[in-house]
């Protein structure tokens, strides 16, 4: 009979440790689930602004220009530094210098030709440049785009001019219709 009491005693110890591990695991699970809620209650500094995003402090233009100059110094030493190119693009976008973004973006596209996001960004920037300043059209050779003067031949403004141009052209022989 003493052997049966040892078995029940061992069973009781096993269940005790099972409950301890279950309690610790459950506490850890609930603690990680509650962590974001507790963090927002204790550090409620970041409140969403009117547009739904958290407000970030804006960097003054003087600091952005100084950062731009520093990035240009880095790019003089390392012209193909992707981090410096990306940061220069970001700084120039924050400064509103869309024309200045094109060159570093082109370098990034040559470094990473498979990155479609960079190509899309360039197209968006060029569209914004055209929208804000329609006299500046960023057309590169071989990209399939033509300027307005290349795409549209000049047409006469009045019917008299059209007749005078038609008089100077050789007549085309009329071909009889197949009967």
C-alpha positions in Angstrom: 0.0 0.0 0.0 2.8 2.4 0.6 3.5 2.4 -3.2 0.1 3.7 -4.0 0.6 6.8 -1.8 3.8 7.6 -3.6 2.0 7.5 -6.9 -0.7 9.9 -5.7 2.0 12.2 -4.2 3.9 12.3 -7.5 0.7 13.0 -9.3 0.0 15.9 -7.0 3.4 17.4 -7.6 3.0 17.1 -11.4 -0.3 18.8 -11.3 1.2 21.6 -9.1 4.0 22.3 -11.6 1.5 22.1 -14.5 -0.6 24.8 -12.8 2.5 27.0 -12.1 3.7 26.8 -15.7 0.1 27.5 -17.0 -0.2 30.5 -14.7 3.2 31.9 -15.8 2.4 31.4 -19.5 -1.0 32.9 -19.2 0.4 35.9 -17.3 3.0 36.4 -20.0 0.4 36.2 -22.7 -2.0 38.7 -21.1 0.9 41.0 -20.2 2.1 41.3 -23.8 -1.5 41.8 -24.9 -2.0 44.6 -22.4 1.4 46.2 -23.1 0.2 48.6 -25.9 -2.8 49.7 -23.8 -0.7 50.3 -20.7 1.9 52.2 -22.8 -0.7 54.5 -24.4 -2.2 55.2 -20.9 1.2 56.1 -19.4 2.7 57.9 -22.3 -0.3 59.6 -24.0 1.9 62.3 -25.6 1.4 61.2 -29.2 -2.1 62.2 -30.1 -3.3 62.0 -33.7 -3.7 65.3 -35.5 -6.7 66.4 -37.5 -5.8 64.4 -40.6 -5.3 61.2 -38.5 -1.5 61.1 -38.4 0.7 61.7 -35.5 2.2 65.2 -35.7 5.9 65.3 -36.4 8.2 68.2 -35.7 9.1 69.9 -38.9 12.7 70.6 -39.5 13.4 74.3 -40.3 14.5 75.2 -43.8 17.9 76.3 -42.7 18.6 72.9 -41.1 17.4 71.2 -44.3 19.7 73.3 -46.4 22.7 72.5 -44.2 21.8 68.8 -44.4 21.6 69.1 -48.1 25.1 70.7 -48.3 26.5 67.9 -46.1 24.9 65.2 -48.3 26.4 66.9 -51.4 29.8 66.7 -49.7 29.3 63.0 -49.1 28.2 62.5 -52.7 31.4 64.2 -53.9 33.4 61.6 -52.2 31.0 58.7 -52.9 28.9 59.5 -55.9 27.0 56.2 -55.8 26.2 56.1 -52.1 22.5 55.0 -52.1 21.9 56.2 -48.5 23.1 59.7 -49.3 21.1 59.8 -52.6 17.9 58.7 -50.8 18.4 61.3 -48.0 19.2 64.0 -50.6 16.0 63.2 -52.4 14.0 63.3 -49.1 15.6 66.6 -48.1 15.0 68.2 -51.5 11.4 67.0 -51.5 10.9 68.6 -48.0 12.4 71.8 -49.4 10.1 71.6 -52.4 12.9 71.4 -54.9 11.3 69.0 -57.4 13.8 69.8 -60.2 16.7 69.0 -57.8 15.2 65.6 -57.1 15.5 64.3 -60.6 19.3 63.9 -60.8 19.8 61.9 -57.6 16.7 59.9 -58.5 18.2 59.1 -61.9 21.4 57.9 -60.1 19.4 55.7 -57.8 17.5 54.2 -60.8 20.8 53.4 -62.5 22.0 51.7 -59.3 18.7 49.8 -58.8 17.2 49.4 -62.3 14.8 46.7 -61.0 13.2 49.0 -58.4 9.8 50.0 -59.9 9.0 52.3 -56.9 11.9 54.6 -57.9 10.7 54.7 -61.5 7.1 55.5 -60.4 8.4 58.2 -58.1 10.3 59.8 -61.0 7.1 59.8 -63.1 5.1 61.4 -60.3 7.7 64.0 -59.8 7.9 64.8 -63.5 4.1 65.1 -63.6 4.2 67.5 -60.6 6.9 69.6 -62.3 4.8 69.8 -65.5 1.6 70.7 -63.5 3.4 73.4 -61.4 5.4 74.8 -64.3 4.1 73.8 -67.7 6.9 75.6 -69.6 9.5 73.1 -68.2 9.0 69.7 -69.8 11.6 67.2 -68.6 12.0 65.2 -71.8 15.0 62.9 -72.2 16.3 61.5 -75.4 15.2 58.0 -76.2 12.4 57.8 -73.6 9.7 57.8 -76.3 8.3 61.2 -75.3 8.1 64.1 -77.7 7.7 67.8 -77.1 4.6 69.5 -78.4 6.4 71.1 -81.3 7.7 67.7 -82.5 4.4 65.9 -82.1 2.1 68.4 -83.9 3.0 69.9 -87.3 2.1 73.5 -87.8 -1.3 73.9 -89.3 -2.4 77.1 -91.1 -4.5 79.4 -89.0 -6.9 80.7 -91.8 -8.4 78.9 -94.8 -6.6 81.4 -97.1 -3.2 80.2 -95.8 -4.3 76.6 -96.3 -5.1 77.3 -100.0 -1.8 79.1 -100.6 0.1 76.2 -99.1 -1.9 73.7 -101.2 -1.1 75.7 -104.3 2.7 75.3 -103.7 2.4 71.5 -103.3 2.6 69.3 -106.3 -0.7 67.7 -107.4 -1.2 64.1 -106.7 -2.3 62.1 -109.7 -5.7 60.7 -109.3 -5.9 56.9 -109.7 -9.0 55.5 -111.3 -11.0 53.2 -109.1 -11.0 49.6 -109.9 -14.2 48.6 -111.7 
